[in-house]
Amino acid sequence: MVKGGIPYPMLSDPAGKVGERYDVYDADAGINIRGQCIIDPDGVIQSIEILNAPVGRNVEELIRQVEAFQYVRESKGKEATPAGWQPGKQTLKPSPDLVCKVCTVWDAD
């Protein structure tokens, strides 16, 4: 669950207007393709995931990504969250010294 809930209403897009803007509207079928966008408070798209209809999405991964983007934003980019990062787990401090050494400094457990 997202702490405090989702602070905005979910929307429906039967005419495909939003889907057209994010390039997920299939005009021939008259539907939006399954997709999700994470947009930061400044209106910048941070992530887009588009899946074909037969493949389900992972809500837990979406929540993890939102939490990771929030964490990085709060650190003002001074910390990075590696793949699979969870709140409270180790982060990385981006620097030229870290290039090609992530596996040696990050404990995945």
N, CA, C and O atoms as a MOPAC input file, in Angstrom:
PM7 MOZYME 1SCF
protein

 N      0.82500 1    -1.18800 1     0.00000 1
 C      0.00000 1     0.00000 1     0.00000 1
 C      0.86700 1     1.24900 1     0.00000 1
 O      1.96900 1     1.25000 1     0.54900 1
 N      0.37800 1     2.28300 1    -0.60300 1
 C      1.06600 1     3.56400 1    -0.59200 1
 C      0.66400 1     4.27400 1     0.69100 1
 O     -0.52100 1     4.49100 1     0.94500 1
 N      1.66000 1     4.63800 1     1.50400 1
 C      1.40500 1     5.29900 1     2.77800 1
 C      0.53900 1     6.53300 1     2.56000 1
 O      0.89800 1     7.40400 1     1.76700 1
 N     -0.58700 1     6.62100 1     3.24400 1
 C     -1.46900 1     7.77100 1     3.11600 1
 C     -2.40600 1     7.69700 1     1.91900 1
 O     -3.20900 1     8.60600 1     1.71100 1
 N     -2.31800 1     6.62300 1     1.12200 1
 C     -3.18500 1     6.46300 1    -0.03700 1
 C     -2.68600 1     7.22300 1    -1.25500 1
 O     -1.65900 1     7.89900 1    -1.20800 1
 N     -3.41800 1     7.10200 1    -2.32600 1
 C     -3.09400 1     7.78800 1    -3.57500 1
 C     -3.78100 1     9.16000 1    -3.52400 1
 O     -5.00300 1     9.22600 1    -3.38600 1
 N     -3.01600 1    10.25400 1    -3.63200 1
 C     -3.59700 1    11.58500 1    -3.44400 1
 C     -4.26200 1    12.17300 1    -4.69100 1
 O     -4.30000 1    13.39200 1    -4.85600 1
 N     -4.77700 1    11.32700 1    -5.55200 1
 C     -5.44900 1    11.82400 1    -6.74700 1
 C     -6.46500 1    10.77600 1    -7.18500 1
 O     -6.31700 1     9.59700 1    -6.86500 1
 N     -7.48000 1    11.19000 1    -7.90500 1
 C     -8.48500 1    10.22900 1    -8.36500 1
 C     -7.97200 1     9.41500 1    -9.55600 1
 O     -7.15700 1     9.89200 1   -10.34700 1
 N     -8.45300 1     8.21100 1    -9.66300 1
 C     -8.17000 1     7.40500 1   -10.85300 1
 C     -9.05100 1     7.96900 1   -11.97000 1
 O    -10.08700 1     8.57400 1   -11.69600 1
 N     -8.64400 1     7.77400 1   -13.21700 1
 C     -9.44000 1     8.33500 1   -14.29500 1
 C     -9.80200 1     7.28800 1   -15.32700 1
 O     -9.17500 1     6.23300 1   -15.42500 1
 N    -10.80600 1     7.60100 1   -16.07500 1
 C    -11.24200 1     6.77000 1   -17.19200 1
 C    -11.01100 1     7.58600 1   -18.45900 1
 O    -11.14600 1     8.81000 1   -18.45200 1
 N    -10.66500 1     6.90700 1   -19.53600 1
 C    -10.31800 1     7.60900 1   -20.77400 1
 C    -11.01200 1     6.96000 1   -21.97000 1
 O    -10.34400 1     6.50700 1   -22.90000 1
 N    -12.35900 1     6.91100 1   -21.95400 1
 C    -13.06000 1     6.19300 1   -23.02500 1
 C    -12.83200 1     6.77100 1   -24.41900 1
 O    -12.93000 1     6.03200 1   -25.40000 1
 N    -12.53400 1     8.05400 1   -24.54200 1
 C    -12.29700 1     8.64900 1   -25.86500 1
 C    -10.83300 1     8.55800 1   -26.27800 1
 O    -10.49600 1     8.89800 1   -27.41200 1
 N     -9.95600 1     8.10500 1   -25.38100 1
 C     -8.55100 1     7.93500 1   -25.72700 1
 C     -7.73700 1     9.21500 1   -25.77000 1
 O     -6.62500 1     9.20900 1   -26.29800 1
 N     -8.24800 1    10.30600 1   -25.23600 1
 C     -7.52800 1    11.58600 1   -25.29700 1
 C     -6.22100 1    11.54500 1   -24.49700 1
 O     -5.18700 1    12.01100 1   -24.97600 1
 N     -6.26500 1    10.99500 1   -23.29400 1
 C     -5.05200 1    10.88300 1   -22.48000 1
 C     -4.11200 1     9.85500 1   -23.12300 1
 O     -2.90600 1    10.08300 1   -23.21200 1
 N     -4.66300 1     8.74100 1   -23.56200 1
 C     -3.85900 1     7.70700 1   -24.21200 1
 C     -3.12900 1     8.21400 1   -25.44200 1
 O     -1.99200 1     7.81500 1   -25.69100 1
 N     -3.75400 1     9.07600 1   -26.20800 1
 C     -3.10000 1     9.66300 1   -27.37700 1
 C     -1.89000 1    10.48800 1   -26.95800 1
 O     -0.84400 1    10.42700 1   -27.60400 1
 N     -2.02400 1    11.25900 1   -25.88100 1
 C     -0.91600 1    12.10700 1   -25.41900 1
 C      0.28700 1    11.28600 1   -24.96700 1
 O      1.43000 1    11.72200 1   -25.09900 1
 N      0.01900 1    10.08500 1   -24.43000 1
 C      1.10600 1     9.24100 1   -23.93900 1
 C      1.42700 1     8.09300 1   -24.89700 1
 O      2.16600 1     7.16900 1   -24.55700 1
 N      0.85800 1     8.17200 1   -26.09500 1
 C      1.14200 1     7.21200 1   -27.17000 1
 C      0.80200 1     5.77300 1   -26.79500 1
 O      1.53700 1     4.84500 1   -27.13500 1
 N     -0.31900 1     5.59200 1   -26.09200 1
 C     -0.76100 1     4.24600 1   -25.75300 1
 C     -2.17000 1     3.96200 1   -26.27300 1
 O     -2.76400 1     2.93700 1   -25.93800 1
 N     -2.70200 1     4.87100 1   -27.09100 1
 C     -4.04900 1     4.68200 1   -27.62200 1
 C     -3.98200 1     3.94600 1   -28.94900 1
 O     -3.29500 1     4.37600 1   -29.87600 1
 N     -4.70000 1     2.83500 1   -29.03500 1
 C     -4.80200 1     2.05500 1   -30.27300 1
 C     -6.09800 1     2.48300 1   -30.95900 1
 O     -7.17800 1     2.00600 1   -30.61000 1
 N     -5.98500 1     3.38500 1   -31.93800 1
 C     -7.16200 1     3.95000 1   -32.60200 1
 C     -7.96500 1     2.88300 1   -33.33800 1
 O     -9.19300 1     2.95100 1   -33.37000 1
 N     -7.28400 1     1.89000 1   -33.93400 1
 C     -8.00400 1     0.83600 1   -34.66200 1
 C     -8.89400 1     0.02000 1   -33.73600 1
 O    -10.01500 1    -0.33400 1   -34.10100 1
 N     -8.39900 1    -0.27800 1   -32.54300 1
 C     -9.17200 1    -1.06400 1   -31.58300 1
 C    -10.05400 1    -0.18600 1   -30.70500 1
 O    -10.97900 1    -0.67900 1   -30.05900 1
 N     -9.76700 1     1.12800 1   -30.67900 1
 C    -10.54400 1     2.04300 1   -29.85400 1
 C    -10.29200 1     1.88500 1   -28.35900 1
 O    -11.17300 1     2.13700 1   -27.53700 1
 N     -9.06500 1     1.46000 1   -28.01900 1
 C     -8.73100 1     1.25600 1   -26.59800 1
 C     -7.32100 1     1.76400 1   -26.29400 1
 O     -6.48400 1     1.91800 1   -27.18300 1
 N     -7.09800 1     2.01200 1   -25.03600 1
 C     -5.74200 1     2.31300 1   -24.57900 1
 C     -5.04100 1     0.99800 1   -24.28100 1
 O     -5.62500 1     0.09300 1   -23.68500 1
 N     -3.80000 1     0.89900 1   -24.69500 1
 C     -2.97500 1    -0.25900 1   -24.36600 1
 C     -2.62200 1    -0.14000 1   -22.88900 1
 O     -2.50800 1     0.96900 1   -22.36600 1
 N     -2.44900 1    -1.27300 1   -22.21200 1
 C     -2.09100 1    -1.22500 1   -20.79100 1
 C     -0.78600 1    -0.47600 1   -20.62600 1
 O      0.24200 1    -0.84700 1   -21.19200 1
 N     -0.84700 1     0.55500 1   -19.86200 1
 C      0.35700 1     1.33200 1   -19.62600 1
 C      0.26000 1     2.08400 1   -18.32500 1
 O     -0.82800 1     2.34800 1   -17.81400 1
 N      1.40800 1     2.42000 1   -17.80300 1
 C      1.44100 1     3.25000 1   -16.60100 1
 C      2.58800 1     4.22400 1   -16.72500 1
 O      3.65800 1     3.89200 1   -17.23600 1
 N      2.35200 1     5.41700 1   -16.25400 1
 C      3.36800 1     6.46800 1   -16.26100 1
 C      3.53500 1     6.96100 1   -14.83600 1
 O      2.55600 1     7.15300 1   -14.11400 1
 N      4.77800 1     7.16200 1   -14.43900 1
 C      5.05800 1     7.81200 1   -13.16700 1
 C      5.50600 1     9.22500 1   -13.52800 1
 O      6.51100 1     9.42000 1   -14.21100 1
 N      4.74300 1    10.20200 1   -13.05600 1
 C      4.99600 1    11.60700 1   -13.37600 1
 C      5.28500 1    12.32200 1   -12.06800 1
 O      4.50400 1    12.24000 1   -11.12000 1
 N      6.41000 1    13.02500 1   -12.01800 1
 C      6.80200 1    13.68300 1   -10.76300 1
 C      5.98300 1    14.95500 1   -10.53300 1
 O      5.24800 1    15.38400 1   -11.42300 1
 N      6.10400 1    15.56400 1    -9.34400 1
 C      5.32600 1    16.76900 1    -9.04200 1
 C      5.58200 1    17.94300 1    -9.98700 1
 O      4.76700 1    18.86300 1   -10.06000 1
 N      6.70100 1    17.92400 1   -10.70900 1
 C      6.99100 1    18.97700 1   -11.68200 1
 C      6.39600 1    18.68000 1   -13.05900 1
 O      6.56400 1    19.46000 1   -13.99600 1
 N      5.69400 1    17.53700 1   -13.17300 1
 C      5.08800 1    17.15900 1   -14.44100 1
 C      6.02800 1    16.43800 1   -15.38100 1
 O      5.70800 1    16.26900 1   -16.55800 1
 N      7.18900 1    16.00500 1   -14.88900 1
 C      8.17300 1    15.30100 1   -15.71400 1
 C      7.92700 1    13.79700 1   -15.62900 1
 O      7.83300 1    13.23700 1   -14.53700 1
 N      7.82600 1    13.15300 1   -16.78200 1
 C      7.64300 1    11.70600 1   -16.80400 1
 C      8.94700 1    11.05000 1   -16.36000 1
 O      9.99500 1    11.25700 1   -16.97100 1
 N      8.87600 1    10.26500 1   -15.30300 1
 C     10.03500 1     9.56500 1   -14.78200 1
 C     10.09700 1     8.11900 1   -15.26800 1
 O     11.17500 1     7.53000 1   -15.35000 1
 N      8.94100 1     7.55300 1   -15.59000 1
 C      8.90700 1     6.15400 1   -16.01200 1
 C      7.65200 1     5.90600 1   -16.84000 1
 O      6.58200 1     6.44400 1   -16.55700 1
 N      7.80900 1     5.08100 1   -17.86500 1
 C      6.67000 1     4.61700 1   -18.65800 1
 C      6.83200 1     3.11600 1   -18.83500 1
 O      7.91200 1     2.63700 1   -19.18000 1
 N      5.76000 1     2.38100 1   -18.59800 1
 C      5.76400 1     0.93600 1   -18.85700 1
 C      4.51700 1     0.62600 1   -19.66800 1
 O      3.40800 1     0.99600 1   -19.28200 1
 N      4.70000 1    -0.04600 1   -20.78200 1
 C      3.58600 1    -0.42500 1   -21.64700 1
 C      3.63600 1    -1.93100 1   -21.83900 1
 O      4.66500 1    -2.49100 1   -22.21700 1
 N      2.50500 1    -2.57800 1   -21.57300 1
 C      2.42300 1    -4.03000 1   -21.70000 1
 C      1.28100 1    -4.40500 1   -22.64500 1
 O      0.25500 1    -3.72500 1   -22.68700 1
 N      1.46200 1    -5.47800 1   -23.39300 1
 C      0.37600 1    -6.00100 1   -24.20500 1
 C     -0.70000 1    -6.55700 1   -23.28400 1
 O     -0.41500 1    -6.96500 1   -22.15800 1
 N     -1.93100 1    -6.57100 1   -23.76700 1
 C     -3.08800 1    -6.93800 1   -22.94700 1
 C     -2.96200 1    -8.26100 1   -22.19600 1
 O     -3.40900 1    -8.32900 1   -21.05100 1
 N     -2.37800 1    -9.32300 1   -22.77300 1
 C     -2.35700 1   -10.58900 1   -22.04100 1
 C     -1.39500 1   -10.62900 1   -20.85900 1
 O     -1.41300 1   -11.58900 1   -20.08700 1
 N     -0.55800 1    -9.60800 1   -20.70200 1
 C      0.44200 1    -9.62200 1   -19.63400 1
 C      0.00300 1    -8.66400 1   -18.52400 1
 O     -0.24200 1    -7.48300 1   -18.76800 1
 N     -0.09000 1    -9.18700 1   -17.31600 1
 C     -0.51500 1    -8.36600 1   -16.17800 1
 C      0.61200 1    -7.51600 1   -15.63300 1
 O      1.79100 1    -7.79400 1   -15.85500 1
 N      0.22400 1    -6.47400 1   -14.91600 1
 C      1.18900 1    -5.58500 1   -14.28800 1
 C      1.44000 1    -6.02100 1   -12.86000 1
 O      0.64000 1    -6.75000 1   -12.27300 1
 N      2.55600 1    -5.57300 1   -12.30100 1
 C      2.92900 1    -5.89600 1   -10.93300 1
 C      2.74800 1    -4.63900 1   -10.08400 1
 O      3.57700 1    -3.73000 1   -10.13300 1
 N      1.67500 1    -4.58900 1    -9.31200 1
 C      1.36300 1    -3.40900 1    -8.51600 1
 C      2.43800 1    -3.16500 1    -7.46200 1
 O      2.78300 1    -2.01500 1    -7.18900 1
 N      2.97300 1    -4.23400 1    -6.86400 1
 C      4.02200 1    -4.07100 1    -5.86800 1
 C      5.25300 1    -3.38200 1    -6.47300 1
 O      5.87400 1    -2.53700 1    -5.82900 1
 N      5.59900 1    -3.74400 1    -7.70400 1
 C      6.74700 1    -3.11500 1    -8.36500 1
 C      6.45300 1    -1.65000 1    -8.67500 1
 O      7.33800 1    -0.80300 1    -8.54600 1
 N      5.24200 1    -1.34500 1    -9.07600 1
 C      4.87000 1     0.04800 1    -9.32500 1
 C      5.02300 1     0.87400 1    -8.04400 1
 O      5.58100 1     1.97200 1    -8.07300 1
 N      4.53600 1     0.35400 1    -6.93900 1
 C      4.64500 1     1.06600 1    -5.66100 1
 C      6.11400 1     1.22600 1    -5.27600 1
 O      6.51600 1     2.28600 1    -4.79500 1
 N      6.92300 1     0.17400 1    -5.48600 1
 C      8.35500 1     0.25100 1    -5.18000 1
 C      9.01300 1     1.36100 1    -6.00000 1
 O      9.82600 1     2.12400 1    -5.47800 1
 N      8.66300 1     1.44600 1    -7.27000 1
 C      9.23300 1     2.47900 1    -8.12700 1
 C      8.82000 1     3.87800 1    -7.67400 1
 O      9.64700 1     4.79000 1    -7.65400 1
 N      7.55500 1     4.05600 1    -7.31300 1
 C      7.10100 1     5.36500 1    -6.82200 1
 C      7.89500 1     5.74000 1    -5.57600 1
 O      8.35700 1     6.87400 1    -5.45100 1
 N      8.05700 1     4.78700 1    -4.64800 1
 C      8.81700 1     5.05900 1    -3.42900 1
 C     10.28200 1     5.37800 1    -3.75100 1
 O     10.88100 1     6.24800 1    -3.11800 1
 N     10.85200 1     4.68200 1    -4.72500 1
 C     12.24000 1     4.93700 1    -5.11400 1
 C     12.38500 1     6.32700 1    -5.73100 1
 O     13.32800 1     7.04900 1    -5.41000 1
 N     11.45900 1     6.70900 1    -6.61500 1
 C     11.51600 1     8.04900 1    -7.20500 1
 C     11.34900 1     9.12000 1    -6.13500 1
 O     12.01600 1    10.15300 1    -6.18200 1
 N     10.46400 1     8.88000 1    -5.16900 1
 C     10.28900 1     9.84200 1    -4.08000 1
 C     11.57200 1     9.96800 1    -3.26600 1
 O     11.97500 1    11.07300 1    -2.90300 1
 N     12.21300 1     8.84100 1    -2.98100 1
 C     13.44500 1     8.85600 1    -2.19000 1
 C     14.54500 1     9.64200 1    -2.91200 1
 O     15.20900 1    10.49200 1    -2.31900 1
 N     14.72300 1     9.34500 1    -4.18800 1
 C     15.75900 1    10.03100 1    -4.96900 1
 C     15.46200 1    11.52500 1    -5.03800 1
 O     16.37300 1    12.34800 1    -4.93500 1
 N     14.19600 1    11.87400 1    -5.21100 1
 C     13.81800 1    13.29300 1    -5.26200 1
 C     14.13700 1    13.98000 1    -3.94000 1
 O     14.67900 1    15.08600 1    -3.92400 1
 N     13.79900 1    13.31800 1    -2.82600 1
 C     14.07100 1    13.90000 1    -1.50500 1
 C     15.57200 1    14.06800 1    -1.26100 1
 O     15.99100 1    14.99300 1    -0.56500 1
 N     16.38500 1    13.16700 1    -1.83800 1
 C     17.84400 1    13.28000 1    -1.65900 1
 C     18.44900 1    14.28700 1    -2.63500 1
 O     19.65700 1    14.52400 1    -2.63400 1
 N     17.58600 1    14.87700 1    -3.46800 1
 C     18.01200 1    15.83300 1    -4.50300 1
 C     19.04300 1    15.20800 1    -5.44700 1
 O     19.95700 1    15.88300 1    -5.92100 1
 N     18.88100 1    13.90500 1    -5.71100 1
 C     19.75000 1    13.20200 1    -6.64400 1
 C     21.10000 1    12.79300 1    -6.08500 1
 O     21.94800 1    12.29000 1    -6.82200 1
 N     21.31000 1    13.00000 1    -4.79500 1
 C     22.59400 1    12.63000 1    -4.19500 1
 C     22.67900 1    11.14200 1    -3.88500 1
 O     23.75900 1    10.61300 1    -3.61800 1
 N     21.51600 1    10.46400 1    -3.92400 1
 C     21.48900 1     9.02800 1    -3.71300 1
 C     20.69600 1     8.38800 1    -4.84900 1
 O     19.79200 1     9.00000 1    -5.41800 1
 N     21.05300 1     7.14600 1    -5.16500 1
 C     20.36300 1     6.39400 1    -6.20300 1
 C     19.86900 1     5.08300 1    -5.59900 1
 O     20.47300 1     4.54600 1    -4.67000 1
 N     18.77600 1     4.58600 1    -6.13500 1
 C     18.22200 1     3.32600 1    -5.65200 1
 C     18.48500 1     2.24500 1    -6.69400 1
 O     18.00100 1     2.34300 1    -7.82200 1
 N     19.24400 1     1.21900 1    -6.32900 1
 C     19.53400 1     0.15300 1    -7.29100 1
 C     18.30200 1    -0.70300 1    -7.57600 1
 O     17.28400 1    -0.58100 1    -6.89500 1
 N     18.40100 1    -1.55900 1    -8.57500 1
 C     17.31000 1    -2.46800 1    -8.93200 1
 C     16.88400 1    -3.26300 1    -7.70300 1
 O     17.72200 1    -3.77300 1    -6.96100 1
 N     15.59000 1    -3.36200 1    -7.50000 1
 C     15.06300 1    -4.12000 1    -6.38700 1
 C     15.12000 1    -3.40000 1    -5.04800 1
 O     14.73800 1    -3.97200 1    -4.02700 1
 N     15.59000 1    -2.15300 1    -5.03100 1
 C     15.69100 1    -1.39000 1    -3.79200 1
 C     14.34200 1    -1.32700 1    -3.10100 1
 O     13.30100 1    -1.20200 1    -3.74700 1
 N     14.37500 1    -1.41500 1    -1.78700 1
 C     13.18500 1    -1.26400 1    -0.95700 1
 C     13.45900 1    -0.16700 1     0.07500 1
 O     14.60900 1     0.02300 1     0.47100 1
 N     12.42700 1     0.55900 1     0.51700 1
 C     12.63500 1     1.57700 1     1.54300 1
 C     13.36900 1     0.99600 1     2.75500 1
 O     13.05600 1    -0.09600 1     3.23000 1
 N     14.34400 1     1.75300 1     3.23400 1
 C     15.13900 1     1.31600 1     4.37600 1
 C     16.38200 1     0.53200 1     3.99300 1
 O     17.24500 1     0.28900 1     4.83600 1
 N     16.48400 1     0.13700 1     2.73900 1
 C     17.64900 1    -0.62300 1     2.27700 1
 C     18.73700 1     0.32800 1     1.78500 1
 O     18.51100 1     1.52700 1     1.62400 1
 N     19.90900 1    -0.22900 1     1.55300 1
 C     21.07500 1     0.54900 1     1.12900 1
 C     20.83000 1     1.24400 1    -0.20700 1
 O     20.21300 1     0.68200 1    -1.11200 1
 N     21.31900 1     2.46800 1    -0.31200 1
 C     21.27800 1     3.20800 1    -1.57400 1
 C     22.71000 1     3.38500 1    -2.06100 1
 O     23.66100 1     2.97100 1    -1.39800 1
 N     22.84500 1     3.99200 1    -3.20400 1
 C     24.15700 1     4.25600 1    -3.78200 1
 C     24.37500 1     5.75500 1    -3.88400 1
 O     23.42400 1     6.51600 1    -4.06300 1
 N     25.60200 1     6.17000 1    -3.77200 1
 C     25.97200 1     7.57700 1    -3.93400 1
 C     26.64800 1     7.71000 1    -5.29900 1
 O     27.81800 1     7.35300 1    -5.43900 1
 N     25.92600 1     8.22100 1    -6.31600 1
 C     26.49900 1     8.31100 1    -7.66000 1
 C     27.78500 1     9.14800 1    -7.67600 1
 O     27.84600 1    10.23300 1    -7.09700 1
 N     28.80200 1     8.61800 1    -8.35100 1
 C     30.05800 1     9.33500 1    -8.53000 1
 C     30.86200 1     8.61600 1    -9.60500 1
 O     30.57400 1     7.46100 1    -9.91600 1
 N     31.85600 1     9.27100 1   -10.17300 1
 C     32.70600 1     8.60500 1   -11.16400 1
 C     33.38000 1     7.35500 1   -10.58800 1
 O     33.65000 1     6.40100 1   -11.31800 1
 N     33.65100 1     7.36100 1    -9.28100 1
 C     34.28900 1     6.20300 1    -8.64900 1
 C     33.39100 1     4.97300 1    -8.62700 1
 O     33.88200 1     3.85300 1    -8.48500 1
 N     32.08100 1     5.16500 1    -8.76500 1
 C     31.12500 1     4.05700 1    -8.70300 1
 C     30.97400 1     3.33800 1   -10.04200 1
 O     30.50400 1     2.20100 1   -10.08000 1
 N     31.36400 1     3.98100 1   -11.13300 1
 C     31.19700 1     3.40600 1   -12.46800 1
 C     31.88900 1     2.04300 1   -12.54500 1
 O     33.06600 1     1.90500 1   -12.21000 1
 N     31.13300 1     1.04600 1   -12.99100 1
 C     31.60200 1    -0.34100 1   -13.15600 1
 C     31.94100 1    -1.02000 1   -11.82300 1
 O     32.57800 1    -2.07300 1   -11.82300 1
 N     31.53500 1    -0.44600 1   -10.70400 1
 C     31.83600 1    -1.03900 1    -9.40300 1
 C     30.58800 1    -1.24300 1    -8.54900 1
 O     30.70000 1    -1.58000 1    -7.37100 1
 N     29.41200 1    -1.04600 1    -9.11900 1
 C     28.17800 1    -1.14100 1    -8.34100 1
 C     28.09100 1    -2.49100 1    -7.62100 1
 O     27.72100 1    -2.54200 1    -6.44800 1
 N     28.42200 1    -3.56600 1    -8.30400 1
 C     28.30200 1    -4.89800 1    -7.70900 1
 C     29.25200 1    -5.09900 1    -6.53700 1
 O     28.99600 1    -5.93800 1    -5.67300 1
 N     30.33400 1    -4.35000 1    -6.49300 1
 C     31.29300 1    -4.52700 1    -5.39800 1
 C     30.94400 1    -3.68400 1    -4.17400 1
 O     31.43100 1    -3.95700 1    -3.07700 1
 N     30.09500 1    -2.65000 1    -4.35300 1
 C     29.76400 1    -1.79000 1    -3.21300 1
 C     28.32300 1    -1.95700 1    -2.74200 1
 O     27.97300 1    -1.49000 1    -1.65800 1
 N     27.48800 1    -2.61100 1    -3.53600 1
 C     26.09200 1    -2.74100 1    -3.16000 1
 C     25.80600 1    -4.15000 1    -2.67800 1
 O     26.07200 1    -5.12600 1    -3.38000 1
 N     25.27100 1    -4.24700 1    -1.49200 1
 C     24.87100 1    -5.52800 1    -0.91200 1
 C     23.40200 1    -5.73100 1    -1.25300 1
 O     22.54500 1    -5.04600 1    -0.69700 1
 N     23.09500 1    -6.65200 1    -2.15000 1
 C     21.74900 1    -6.86300 1    -2.64200 1
 C     20.81200 1    -7.43500 1    -1.57600 1
 O     19.59700 1    -7.42600 1    -1.77100 1
 N     21.33000 1    -7.92000 1    -0.48300 1
 C     20.44400 1    -8.50200 1     0.55200 1
 C     19.86900 1    -7.44200 1     1.34500 1
 O     19.09800 1    -7.70800 1     2.26600 1

